Amino acid sequence: MKKFTVAALALTTLLSGSAHAHEAGEFFMRAGPATVRPTEGAGGTLGHLNGFDVSNNTQLGLTFTYMATDNIGVELLAATPFRHKVGTGTTGDIATVHLLPPTLMAQWYFGDSSSKVRPYVGVGVNYTTFFDNDFNDNGKNAGLSDLSFKDSWGAAGQVGVDYLINRDWLIGASVWYMDIDTTANYKMGGVQHHDSVRLDPWVFMFSAGYRF
């Protein structure tokens, strides 16, 4: 019985305390590695070349969160530019694509402002812009040129958890799913093509955060 009481007290101490970093009016920033893992697909010519593939990529992720109440937060996800290799089973890697996917989320934090562990969920909107896209030598030798992608708007969902080390510092993990549908514009043998492309990535981020 004594061991059970000690364990219960330890658990209570873990889940609650006097950290108060997630309370109304607070602003905090998180930073850490963010990995984009596309669940890709394509139509048109790209979709018929024995498998369309977009590589994973990891960059520095940043989130900026404002707590409107003790349980409701507004978060902006930002990152350094992601760089993905694009290819097919028939051609191998044919291009490199750069993108930025800023995402604005409305969040619900479980627990209360004294909880040291704060799981949360979020829904929001993603905007993805593409730039510095180009075919490599492999793509150019196949007669491909003039690559561009249409910017994308889509929905996003999120789950995550923060652990408050003290009033100012926290560590956390978060996962987003983003609806990213675009159009790949390019020329093949001088003929213009417009292929639908689905990225729809999972984004994984582990972070350390600081309250301002």
N, CA, C and O of each residue as an XYZ file, in Angstrom:
848
protein
N       0.826     -1.200      0.000
C       0.000      0.000      0.000
C       0.864      1.255      0.000
O       0.567      2.236     -0.682
N       1.952      1.200      0.790
C       2.848      2.340      0.865
C       3.492      2.611     -0.487
O       3.627      3.765     -0.892
N       3.900      1.528     -1.201
C       4.511      1.687     -2.525
C       3.518      2.288     -3.507
O       3.889      3.121     -4.333
N       2.245      1.868     -3.425
C       1.220      2.412     -4.308
C       1.027      3.898     -4.059
O       0.881      4.674     -5.003
N       1.024      4.295     -2.800
C       0.837      5.708     -2.449
C       1.986      6.554     -2.983
O       1.769      7.647     -3.506
N       3.217      6.041     -2.847
C       4.380      6.773     -3.350
C       4.308      6.911     -4.869
O       4.607      7.976     -5.409
N       3.916      5.845     -5.557
C       3.805      5.888     -7.015
C       2.732      6.874     -7.445
O       2.924      7.612     -8.412
N       1.605      6.897     -6.742
C       0.524      7.827     -7.077
C       0.966      9.268     -6.891
O       0.647     10.134     -7.705
N       1.703      9.521     -5.816
C       2.199     10.879     -5.573
C       3.191     11.296     -6.655
O       3.195     12.445     -7.097
N       4.038     10.343     -7.081
C       5.009     10.656     -8.134
C       4.302     10.998     -9.432
O       4.688     11.944    -10.119
N       3.257     10.229     -9.779
C       2.513     10.474    -11.006
C       1.809     11.820    -10.939
O       1.783     12.558    -11.924
N       1.244     12.140     -9.795
C       0.569     13.428     -9.627
C       1.549     14.578     -9.798
O       1.224     15.598    -10.406
N       2.757     14.405     -9.254
C       3.781     15.448     -9.394
C       4.182     15.632    -10.848
O       4.415     16.756    -11.295
N       4.265     14.518    -11.596
C       4.638     14.596    -13.010
C       3.602     15.337    -13.835
O       3.946     16.171    -14.673
N       2.326     15.031    -13.598
C       1.254     15.557    -14.431
C       0.791     16.935    -14.022
O       0.084     17.593    -14.785
N       1.159     17.386    -12.861
C       0.728     18.712    -12.424
C       1.858     19.388    -11.676
O       2.787     18.727    -11.212
N       1.782     20.667    -11.561
C       2.824     21.403    -10.876
C       2.555     22.880    -10.982
O       1.406     23.299    -11.117
N       3.604     23.674    -10.923
C       3.431     25.126    -10.942
C       4.148     25.742    -12.132
O       4.650     26.862    -12.041
N       4.202     25.015    -13.259
C       4.931     25.518    -14.422
C       4.214     26.694    -15.067
O       4.839     27.723    -15.323
N       2.924     26.572    -15.336
C       2.094     27.660    -15.845
C       2.636     28.285    -17.123
O       2.539     29.502    -17.282
N       3.202     27.506    -18.041
C       3.677     28.078    -19.305
C       2.589     28.090    -20.372
O       2.715     28.798    -21.370
N       1.522     27.315    -20.176
C       0.436     27.253    -21.152
C      -0.806     27.892    -20.534
O      -1.784     27.201    -20.253
N      -0.772     29.175    -20.328
C      -1.920     29.864    -19.779
C      -2.244     31.076    -20.631
O      -1.415     31.533    -21.418
N      -3.452     31.593    -20.472
C      -3.942     32.688    -21.312
C      -2.947     33.844    -21.353
O      -2.436     34.286    -20.324
N      -2.686     34.324    -22.579
C      -1.805     35.468    -22.768
C      -0.340     35.128    -22.958
O       0.464     36.012    -23.254
N       0.030     33.840    -22.792
C       1.433     33.451    -22.935
C       1.789     33.231    -24.411
O       0.958     32.821    -25.221
N       3.048     33.517    -24.724
C       3.591     33.278    -26.065
C       4.844     32.438    -25.922
O       5.702     32.747    -25.094
N       4.969     31.377    -26.715
C       6.185     30.581    -26.663
C       6.563     30.089    -28.056
O       5.732     30.005    -28.959
N       7.847     29.769    -28.196
C       8.408     29.316    -29.465
C       9.055     27.958    -29.263
O       9.696     27.716    -28.240
N       8.887     27.066    -30.243
C       9.562     25.779    -30.245
C      10.503     25.708    -31.449
O      10.249     26.335    -32.478
N      11.578     24.949    -31.319
C      12.506     24.742    -32.439
C      13.048     23.323    -32.371
O      13.290     22.796    -31.286
N      13.238     22.705    -33.533
C      13.787     21.361    -33.576
C      13.720     20.786    -34.976
O      13.226     21.442    -35.893
N      14.210     19.566    -35.153
C      14.192     18.936    -36.481
C      12.762     18.594    -36.905
O      11.999     18.012    -36.133
N      12.411     18.960    -38.133
C      11.106     18.655    -38.714
C      11.320     17.848    -39.991
O      12.065     18.263    -40.879
N      10.673     16.710    -40.074
C      10.828     15.814    -41.225
C       9.527     15.743    -42.008
O       8.471     15.452    -41.446
N       9.607     16.011    -43.308
C       8.462     15.891    -44.210
C       8.553     14.554    -44.934
O       9.544     14.268    -45.606
N       7.496     13.726    -44.790
C       7.439     12.415    -45.446
C       6.207     12.370    -46.346
O       5.113     12.070    -45.868
N       6.359     12.659    -47.631
C       5.213     12.679    -48.544
C       4.583     11.298    -48.717
O       5.270     10.277    -48.679
N       3.272     11.289    -48.906
C       2.548     10.084    -49.350
C       2.106     10.364    -50.778
O       0.921     10.559    -51.045
N       3.057     10.383    -51.680
C       2.928     11.003    -52.990
C       2.154     10.171    -53.997
O       1.993      8.959    -53.861
N       1.685     10.876    -55.007
C       1.053     10.254    -56.157
C       0.965     11.285    -57.266
O       1.057     12.485    -57.005
N       0.788     10.831    -58.506
C       0.727     11.756    -59.635
C      -0.161     11.193    -60.726
O      -0.332      9.981    -60.854
N      -0.723     12.104    -61.510
C      -1.480     11.723    -62.688
C      -0.696     12.066    -63.938
O       0.482     12.413    -63.862
N      -1.341     11.971    -65.080
C      -0.709     12.348    -66.342
C       0.493     11.480    -66.669
O       0.548     10.307    -66.299
N       1.444     12.064    -67.358
C       2.631     11.330    -67.789
C       3.455     10.843    -66.611
O       3.922      9.704    -66.618
N       3.645     11.688    -65.589
C       4.431     11.290    -64.429
C       3.823     10.085    -63.723
O       4.544      9.227    -63.214
N       2.507     10.025    -63.696
C       1.834      8.938    -63.015
C       1.893      7.614    -63.750
O       1.504      6.586    -63.196
N       2.371      7.616    -64.984
C       2.416      6.381    -65.787
C       3.849      5.891    -66.023
O       4.091      5.055    -66.894
N       4.794      6.418    -65.240
C       6.199      6.036    -65.420
C       6.655      5.107    -64.300
O       7.725      5.307    -63.726
N       5.850      4.095    -63.989
C       6.248      3.027    -63.064
C       6.576      3.545    -61.668
O       7.623      3.219    -61.109
N       5.679      4.350    -61.110
C       5.847      4.793    -59.726
C       6.435      6.171    -59.603
O       7.577      6.405    -60.001
N       5.654      7.101    -59.047
C       6.107      8.471    -58.811
C       6.617      8.566    -57.379
O       5.928      8.137    -56.453
N       7.809      9.118    -57.179
C       8.438      9.110    -55.858
C       8.967     10.497    -55.492
O       9.588     11.173    -56.312
N       8.710     10.912    -54.238
C       9.258     12.148    -53.691
C       9.963     11.797    -52.389
O       9.364     11.175    -51.511
N      11.222     12.185    -52.254
C      12.021     11.789    -51.092
C      11.597     12.535    -49.835
O      10.975     13.595    -49.907
N      11.945     11.962    -48.671
C      11.780     12.656    -47.395
C      12.857     13.728    -47.261
O      13.877     13.693    -47.950
N      12.614     14.680    -46.362
C      13.646     15.675    -46.084
C      13.441     16.239    -44.684
O      12.308     16.403    -44.231
N      14.554     16.535    -43.997
C      14.521     17.089    -42.644
C      15.170     18.464    -42.634
O      16.258     18.652    -43.177
N      14.495     19.421    -42.012
C      15.005     20.775    -41.893
C      14.724     21.293    -40.477
O      14.129     20.590    -39.661
N      15.151     22.514    -40.197
C      14.858     23.159    -38.911
C      13.405     23.627    -38.906
O      13.003     24.438    -39.741
N      12.628     23.114    -37.965
C      11.245     23.543    -37.814
C      11.102     24.536    -36.681
O      11.811     24.454    -35.679
N      10.187     25.471    -36.842
C       9.890     26.479    -35.824
C       8.386     26.599    -35.664
O       7.658     26.630    -36.656
N       7.916     26.666    -34.438
C       6.512     26.967    -34.202
C       6.413     28.145    -33.238
O       7.220     28.293    -32.320
N       5.407     28.971    -33.474
C       5.154     30.146    -32.648
C       3.711     30.035    -32.162
O       2.785     29.986    -32.971
N       3.519     29.995    -30.848
C       2.203     29.720    -30.283
C       1.781     30.830    -29.332
O       2.564     31.284    -28.497
N       0.532     31.259    -29.472
C      -0.082     32.205    -28.540
C      -1.269     31.524    -27.886
O      -2.121     30.958    -28.571
N      -1.327     31.576    -26.558
C      -2.426     30.964    -25.821
C      -3.536     31.998    -25.623
O      -3.397     32.933    -24.834
N      -4.641     31.812    -26.354
C      -5.784     32.715    -26.220
C      -6.491     32.499    -24.892
O      -6.970     33.452    -24.278
N      -6.560     31.233    -24.441
C      -7.062     30.878    -23.109
C      -6.104     29.825    -22.546
O      -5.098     29.501    -23.178
N      -6.410     29.294    -21.369
C      -5.561     28.244    -20.809
C      -5.584     26.981    -21.651
O      -4.682     26.152    -21.527
N      -6.594     26.806    -22.510
C      -6.735     25.584    -23.298
C      -6.721     25.786    -24.808
O      -6.560     24.819    -25.552
N      -6.885     27.015    -25.276
C      -6.946     27.284    -26.717
C      -5.696     28.046    -27.157
O      -5.377     29.112    -26.631
N      -4.998     27.468    -28.138
C      -3.810     28.104    -28.672
C      -3.921     28.334    -30.166
O      -4.690     27.666    -30.857
N      -3.139     29.294    -30.658
C      -3.023     29.561    -32.091
C      -1.549     29.410    -32.442
O      -0.696     30.065    -31.844
N      -1.250     28.552    -33.407
C       0.135     28.216    -33.721
C       0.447     28.433    -35.194
O      -0.360     28.110    -36.065
N       1.631     28.983    -35.463
C       2.154     29.092    -36.819
C       3.380     28.201    -36.940
O       4.339     28.345    -36.181
N       3.345     27.276    -37.902
C       4.491     26.419    -38.194
C       5.301     27.033    -39.325
O       4.753     27.386    -40.369
N       6.606     27.159    -39.114
C       7.522     27.651    -40.142
C       8.738     26.719    -40.173
O       8.907     25.877    -39.291
N       9.573     26.879    -41.187
C      10.745     26.005    -41.311
C      11.706     26.592    -42.325
O      11.339     27.456    -43.121
N      12.945     26.111    -42.289
C      13.858     26.393    -43.381
C      13.391     25.576    -44.593
O      12.702     24.571    -44.420
N      13.751     25.987    -45.813
C      13.191     25.334    -47.014
C      13.494     23.832    -47.096
O      14.621     23.391    -46.869
N      12.458     23.073    -47.427
C      12.624     21.636    -47.629
C      13.071     21.370    -49.069
O      12.648     22.049    -50.005
N      13.929     20.373    -49.219
C      14.495     20.027    -50.525
C      14.199     18.556    -50.798
O      14.663     17.679    -50.069
N      13.431     18.290    -51.843
C      13.001     16.928    -52.145
C      13.483     16.507    -53.534
O      13.445     17.296    -54.478
N      13.932     15.268    -53.647
C      14.234     14.679    -54.940
C      12.976     14.027    -55.496
O      12.247     13.347    -54.774
N      12.730     14.239    -56.776
C      11.545     13.704    -57.447
C      12.003     12.731    -58.531
O      12.945     13.014    -59.271
N      11.330     11.584    -58.618
C      11.702     10.619    -59.634
C      10.586      9.632    -59.906
O       9.509      9.704    -59.315
N      10.864      8.714    -60.807
C       9.925      7.629    -61.125
C      10.703      6.327    -61.206
O      11.932      6.331    -61.283
N       9.977      5.204    -61.188
C      10.634      3.917    -61.311
C      11.323      3.735    -62.644
O      12.319      3.018    -62.743
N      10.797      4.382    -63.669
C      11.360      4.236    -65.013
C      12.601      5.088    -65.217
O      13.562      4.651    -65.851
N      12.585      6.320    -64.674
C      13.657      7.277    -64.972
C      14.668      7.439    -63.853
O      15.758      7.958    -64.097
N      14.348      7.009    -62.615
C      15.179      7.372    -61.470
C      14.931      8.828    -61.107
O      13.951      9.421    -61.559
N      15.812      9.411    -60.293
C      15.657     10.823    -59.911
C      15.783     11.716    -61.135
O      16.723     11.587    -61.920
N      14.820     12.628    -61.288
C      14.847     13.504    -62.457
C      14.823     14.984    -62.097
O      15.063     15.822    -62.966
N      14.540     15.333    -60.833
C      14.399     16.743    -60.497
C      14.588     16.961    -59.004
O      14.535     16.022    -58.210
N      14.807     18.219    -58.640
C      14.852     18.656    -57.245
C      13.823     19.754    -57.052
O      13.725     20.681    -57.855
N      13.062     19.638    -55.979
C      11.985     20.582    -55.680
C      12.231     21.193    -54.304
O      12.545     20.477    -53.353
N      12.091     22.501    -54.195
C      12.181     23.194    -52.912
C      10.788     23.715    -52.553
O      10.044     24.186    -53.414
N      10.454     23.621    -51.270
C       9.142     24.109    -50.851
C       9.185     24.625    -49.426
O      10.046     24.251    -48.630
N       8.221     25.503    -49.124
C       7.965     25.985    -47.768
C       6.483     25.767    -47.478
O       5.638     26.196    -48.263
N       6.146     25.103    -46.356
C       4.744     24.810    -46.047
C       4.234     25.493    -44.776
O       3.816     24.788    -43.858
N       4.245     26.836    -44.670
C       3.727     27.466    -43.448
C       2.288     27.028    -43.174
O       1.464     26.938    -44.084
N       2.006     26.757    -41.895
C       0.718     26.179    -41.520
C       0.200     26.872    -40.268
O       0.911     26.975    -39.268
N      -1.033     27.344    -40.325
C      -1.661     28.027    -39.193
C      -2.678     27.098    -38.558
O      -3.570     26.590    -39.237
N      -2.547     26.872    -37.240
C      -3.384     25.907    -36.543
C      -4.148     26.548    -35.386
O      -3.626     27.425    -34.699
N      -5.381     26.107    -35.178
C      -6.128     26.365    -33.951
C      -6.028     25.105    -33.107
O      -6.312     24.013    -33.598
N      -5.623     25.236    -31.829
C      -5.293     24.072    -31.011
C      -6.133     24.013    -29.736
O      -6.546     25.036    -29.190
N      -6.368     22.793    -29.283
C      -6.984     22.564    -27.980
C      -5.990     21.793    -27.112
O      -5.574     20.688    -27.463
N      -5.612     22.388    -25.970
C      -4.692     21.772    -25.025
C      -5.483     21.129    -23.893
O      -6.301     21.781    -23.245
N      -5.229     19.843    -23.661
C      -5.884     19.133    -22.572
C      -5.193     19.471    -21.242
O      -4.055     19.939    -21.224
N      -5.889     19.229    -20.147
C      -5.354     19.575    -18.844
C      -5.633     21.031    -18.516
O      -6.525     21.648    -19.099
N      -4.865     21.578    -17.579
C      -5.023     22.987    -17.222
C      -3.655     23.649    -17.150
O      -2.637     23.011    -17.420
N      -3.630     24.922    -16.789
C      -2.386     25.690    -16.858
C      -1.325     25.197    -15.878
O      -0.151     25.527    -16.041
N      -1.704     24.419    -14.867
C      -0.732     23.900    -13.906
C      -0.185     22.529    -14.307
O       0.714     22.011    -13.644
N      -0.713     21.933    -15.383
C      -0.265     20.602    -15.812
C       1.115     20.677    -16.456
O       1.378     21.545    -17.289
N       1.983     19.767    -16.062
C       3.315     19.728    -16.667
C       3.303     19.006    -18.008
O       4.153     19.269    -18.859
N       2.352     18.102    -18.207
C       2.198     17.400    -19.485
C       0.929     17.907    -20.158
O      -0.161     17.799    -19.596
N       1.071     18.474    -21.388
C      -0.066     19.065    -22.082
C      -0.216     18.441    -23.479
O       0.368     18.944    -24.439
N      -0.984     17.360    -23.606
C      -1.325     16.867    -24.948
C      -2.224     17.879    -25.644
O      -2.938     18.636    -24.987
N      -2.189     17.894    -26.980
C      -3.038     18.820    -27.718
C      -3.359     18.276    -29.097
O      -2.667     17.408    -29.628
N      -4.430     18.815    -29.657
C      -4.828     18.517    -31.034
C      -5.055     19.849    -31.729
O      -5.306     20.865    -31.082
N      -4.964     19.833    -33.062
C      -5.153     21.072    -33.808
C      -5.702     20.823    -35.200
O      -5.496     19.763    -35.792
N      -6.401     21.820    -35.705
C      -6.857     21.826    -37.098
C      -6.536     23.190    -37.672
O      -6.516     24.187    -36.949
N      -6.284     23.236    -38.984
C      -5.941     24.516    -39.563
C      -5.778     24.453    -41.059
O      -6.332     23.582    -41.730
N      -5.004     25.398    -41.574
C      -4.836     25.538    -43.016
C      -3.353     25.608    -43.353
O      -2.567     26.240    -42.647
N      -2.990     24.948    -44.441
C      -1.614     24.932    -44.922
C      -1.524     25.670    -46.254
O      -2.386     25.527    -47.121
N      -0.462     26.461    -46.398
C      -0.118     27.069    -47.685
C       1.284     26.596    -48.046
O       2.216     26.774    -47.261
N       1.445     26.004    -49.207
C       2.749     25.521    -49.650
C       3.159     26.240    -50.920
O       2.420     26.260    -51.905
N       4.343     26.827    -50.887
C       4.886     27.490    -52.067
C       6.124     26.733    -52.543
O       6.933     26.277    -51.735
N       6.261     26.605    -53.853
C       7.347     25.861    -54.493
C       8.272     26.842    -55.211
O       7.810     27.821    -55.796
N       9.579     26.576    -55.164
C      10.534     27.475    -55.806
C      11.826     26.715    -56.103
O      12.041     25.617    -55.591
N      12.682     27.312    -56.934
C      13.972     26.711    -57.314
C      13.814     25.250    -57.724
O      14.559     24.378    -57.277
N      12.825     25.005    -58.586
C      12.581     23.650    -59.076
C      13.280     23.458    -60.421
O      13.166     24.301    -61.310
N      14.001     22.350    -60.566
C      14.747     22.170    -61.810
C      14.999     20.688    -62.067
O      15.187     19.903    -61.138
N      14.999     20.324    -63.341
C      15.369     18.964    -63.713
C      16.883     18.797    -63.614
O      17.640     19.707    -63.954
N      17.314     17.637    -63.149
C      18.744     17.339    -63.132
C      19.177     16.822    -64.515
O      18.377     16.796    -65.450
N      20.436     16.417    -64.635
C      20.935     15.957    -65.935
C      20.149     14.746    -66.433
O      19.916     14.593    -67.632
N      19.747     13.896    -65.504
C      18.969     12.723    -65.878
C      17.652     13.129    -66.530
O      17.246     12.561    -67.544
N      16.986     14.131    -65.928
C      15.737     14.617    -66.495
C      15.932     15.340    -67.813
O      15.151     15.166    -68.748
N      16.978     16.155    -67.883
C      17.242     16.898    -69.108
C      17.595     15.958    -70.261
O      17.205     16.197    -71.403
N      18.334     14.889    -69.957
C      18.679     13.927    -71.004
C      17.447     13.182    -71.516
O      17.452     12.634    -72.618
N      16.389     13.171    -70.695
C      15.137     12.543    -71.119
C      14.232     13.526    -71.863
O      13.091     13.199    -72.191
N      14.745     14.736    -72.128
C      13.987     15.728    -72.875
C      13.052     16.574    -72.034
O      12.129     17.184    -72.574
N      13.266     16.629    -70.711
C      12.404     17.390    -69.810
C      13.007     18.764    -69.537
O      14.225     18.906    -69.428
N      12.136     19.784    -69.426
C      12.602     21.142    -69.167
C      11.475     21.992    -68.583
O      10.317     21.576    -68.551
N      11.840     23.193    -68.121
C      10.881     24.226    -67.685
C       9.932     23.719    -66.599
O       8.713     23.780    -66.760
N      10.491     23.220    -65.496
C       9.678     22.656    -64.413
C       9.184     23.745    -63.462
O       9.950     24.616    -63.052
N       7.911     23.686    -63.121
C       7.350     24.556    -62.084
C       6.178     23.840    -61.427
O       5.600     22.914    -61.996
N       5.831     24.292    -60.199
C       4.710     23.721    -59.471
C       3.787     24.837    -59.015
O       4.244     25.909    -58.617
N       2.499     24.584    -59.073
C       1.509     25.546    -58.609
C       1.460     25.535    -57.089
O       1.462     24.466    -56.479
N       1.416     26.728    -56.462
C       1.290     26.808    -55.011
C      -0.026     26.176    -54.565
O      -0.985     26.109    -55.334
N      -0.060     25.717    -53.324
C      -1.182     24.905    -52.845
C      -1.758     25.447    -51.544
O      -1.024     25.914    -50.673
N      -3.088     25.380    -51.422
C      -3.801     25.624    -50.161
C      -4.511     24.335    -49.781
O      -5.069     23.664    -50.650
N      -4.504     23.974    -48.499
C      -5.190     22.766    -48.073
C      -5.363     22.715    -46.561
O      -4.796     23.524    -45.827
N      -6.151     21.758    -46.115
C      -6.400     21.573    -44.687
C      -5.228     20.856    -44.030
O      -4.435     20.191    -44.696
N      -5.132     21.004    -42.711
C      -4.085     20.325    -41.936
C      -4.650     19.891    -40.587
O      -5.511     20.562    -40.018
N      -4.156     18.765    -40.085
C      -4.507     18.282    -38.758
C      -3.242     18.001    -37.969
O      -2.172     17.810    -38.547
N      -3.365     17.976    -36.641
C      -2.171     17.887    -35.802
C      -2.499     17.212    -34.472
O      -3.585     17.392    -33.922
N      -1.544     16.433    -33.963
C      -1.566     15.967    -32.581
C      -0.167     16.198    -32.012
O       0.824     16.132    -32.740
N      -0.093     16.468    -30.715
C       1.209     16.710    -30.111
C       1.139     16.662    -28.604
O       0.070     16.493    -28.019
N       2.297     16.813    -27.984
C       2.368     16.838    -26.525
C       3.573     17.689    -26.119
O       4.624     17.643    -26.757
N       3.402     18.461    -25.054
C       4.490     19.236    -24.460
C       4.724     18.752    -23.034
O       3.781     18.404    -22.323
N       5.982     18.734    -22.627
C       6.337     18.493    -21.234
C       7.055     19.724    -20.715
O       8.089     20.114    -21.258
N       6.522     20.340    -19.671
C       7.077     21.569    -19.134
C       8.173     21.255    -18.134
O       7.914     20.685    -17.074
N       9.405     21.630    -18.477
C      10.542     21.414    -17.580
C      10.469     22.376    -16.404
O      10.658     21.984    -15.252
N      10.194     23.632    -16.707
C       9.966     24.655    -15.683
C       9.078     25.722    -16.308
O       8.479     25.484    -17.356
N       8.983     26.878    -15.694
C       8.068     27.906    -16.200
C       8.446     28.392    -17.594
O       7.574     28.757    -18.382
N       9.739     28.399    -17.903
C      10.190     28.983    -19.166
C      10.510     27.961    -20.257
O      10.410     28.291    -21.439
N      10.888     26.749    -19.906
C      11.378     25.789    -20.885
C      10.475     24.563    -20.982
O       9.882     24.131    -19.993
N      10.384     24.013    -22.186
C       9.591     22.808    -22.413
C      10.227     21.985    -23.531
O      11.026     22.495    -24.316
N       9.863     20.714    -23.589
C      10.209     19.856    -24.716
C       8.915     19.261    -25.265
O       7.930     19.128    -24.539
N       8.920     18.909    -26.535
C       7.673     18.424    -27.110
C       7.871     17.632    -28.387
O       8.970     17.553    -28.935
N       6.785     17.055    -28.838
C       6.742     16.325    -30.103
C       5.393     16.595    -30.750
O       4.380     16.722    -30.064
N       5.387     16.683    -32.074
C       4.143     16.965    -32.784
C       4.156     16.293    -34.151
O       5.207     16.115    -34.765
N       2.956     15.921    -34.615
C       2.777     15.310    -35.932
C       1.652     16.047    -36.652
O       0.578     16.255    -36.089
N       1.905     16.438    -37.892
C       0.894     17.072    -38.742
C       0.609     16.159    -39.942
O       1.475     15.406    -40.389
N      -0.611     16.247    -40.445
C      -0.932     15.701    -41.755
C      -1.448     16.853    -42.604
O      -2.354     17.575    -42.186
N      -0.880     17.031    -43.795
C      -1.200     18.189    -44.633
C      -1.734     17.755    -45.987
O      -1.197     16.847    -46.621
N      -2.779     18.406    -46.412
C      -3.371     18.158    -47.730
C      -2.691     19.085    -48.733
O      -3.042     20.260    -48.838
N      -1.720     18.554    -49.468
C      -0.969     19.356    -50.443
C      -1.168     18.747    -51.830
O      -0.588     17.711    -52.155
N      -1.987     19.397    -52.632
C      -2.234     18.988    -54.018
C      -1.785     20.121    -54.936
O      -2.137     21.281    -54.720
N      -1.010     19.779    -55.954
C      -0.450     20.793    -56.831
C      -0.496     20.313    -58.274
O      -0.973     19.216    -58.568
N       0.008     21.152    -59.164
C       0.133     20.792    -60.573
C       1.582     20.974    -60.995
O       2.164     22.039    -60.787
N       2.167     19.934    -61.588
C       3.518     20.023    -62.132
C       3.432     20.462    -63.589
O       2.817     19.788    -64.416
N       4.047     21.580    -63.890
C       4.088     22.105    -65.259
C       5.496     21.903    -65.813
O       6.469     22.292    -65.168
N       5.620     21.313    -66.976
C       6.930     21.048    -67.554
C       6.769     20.771    -69.055
O       5.660     20.595    -69.560
N       7.896     20.740    -69.737
C       7.894     20.391    -71.149
C       8.636     19.079    -71.346
O       9.671     18.828    -70.729
N       8.084     18.251    -72.219
C       8.736     16.992    -72.613
C       8.859     16.993    -74.121
O       7.856     16.947    -74.833
N      10.098     17.045    -74.612
C      10.315     17.131    -76.044
C       9.714     18.389    -76.642
O       9.289     18.394    -77.798
N       9.679     19.466    -75.846
C       9.133     20.738    -76.306
C       7.627     20.861    -76.184
O       7.077     21.922    -76.479
N       6.938     19.799    -75.756
C       5.478     19.813    -75.607
C       5.118     20.064    -74.147
O       5.630     19.398    -73.248
N       4.229     21.035    -73.920
C       3.841     21.395    -72.559
C       2.959     20.320    -71.927
O       2.056     19.779    -72.565
N       3.248     20.019    -70.638
C       2.456     19.058    -69.871
C       2.026     19.695    -68.550
O       2.733     20.532    -67.989
N       0.848     19.282    -68.065
C       0.329     19.737    -66.784
C      -0.189     18.506    -66.046
O      -1.279     18.018    -66.346
N       0.590     17.996    -65.077
C       0.230     16.769    -64.366
C      -0.179     17.079    -62.933
O       0.485     17.859    -62.250
N      -1.263     16.475    -62.479
C      -1.669     16.622    -61.081
C      -0.704     15.842    -60.192
O      -0.294     14.730    -60.528
N      -0.346     16.439    -59.054
C       0.592     15.810    -58.114
C       0.021     15.917    -56.709
O      -0.431     16.984    -56.295
N       0.041     14.821    -55.984
C      -0.391     14.779    -54.586
C       0.822     14.510    -53.717
O       1.515     13.511    -53.910
N       1.089     15.404    -52.749
C       2.165     15.179    -51.786
C       1.622     14.658    -50.454
O       2.127     13.667    -49.927
N       0.600     15.316    -49.908
C      -0.097     14.913    -48.680
C       0.862     14.334    -47.637
O       0.745     13.161    -47.283
N       1.806     15.136    -47.142
C       2.842     14.583    -46.266
C       2.413     14.460    -44.801
O       1.511     15.156    -44.334
N       3.084     13.562    -44.102
C       3.154     13.572    -42.653
C       4.387     14.392    -42.288
O       5.438     14.260    -42.916
N       4.253     15.231    -41.277
C       5.378     16.047    -40.804
C       5.601     15.726    -39.329
O       4.684     15.835    -38.516
N       6.828     15.331    -38.992
C       7.173     14.937    -37.628
C       8.185     15.934    -37.070
O       9.167     16.261    -37.736
N       7.951     16.416    -35.854
C       8.863     17.396    -35.266
C       9.079     17.108    -33.787
O       8.125     16.902    -33.036
N      10.356     17.096    -33.374
C      10.745     17.015    -31.976
C      11.400     18.346    -31.624
O      12.236     18.844    -32.378
N      11.026     18.926    -30.480
C      11.423     20.305    -30.259
C      11.728     20.610    -28.803
O      11.331     19.892    -27.886
N      12.456     21.715    -28.633
C      12.612     22.374    -27.350
C      11.957     23.742    -27.480
O      12.047     24.383    -28.527
N      11.301     24.185    -26.421
C      10.571     25.441    -26.502
C      10.911     26.382    -25.362
O      11.400     25.970    -24.310
N      10.636     27.674    -25.602
C      10.913     28.711    -24.594
C       9.748     29.682    -24.541
O       9.235     30.106    -25.577
N       9.333     30.031    -23.336
C       8.233     30.980    -23.129
C       8.791     32.396    -23.012
O       9.766     32.631    -22.299
N       8.160     33.339    -23.723
C       8.581     34.741    -23.668
C       7.631     35.547    -22.789
O       7.819     36.752    -22.618
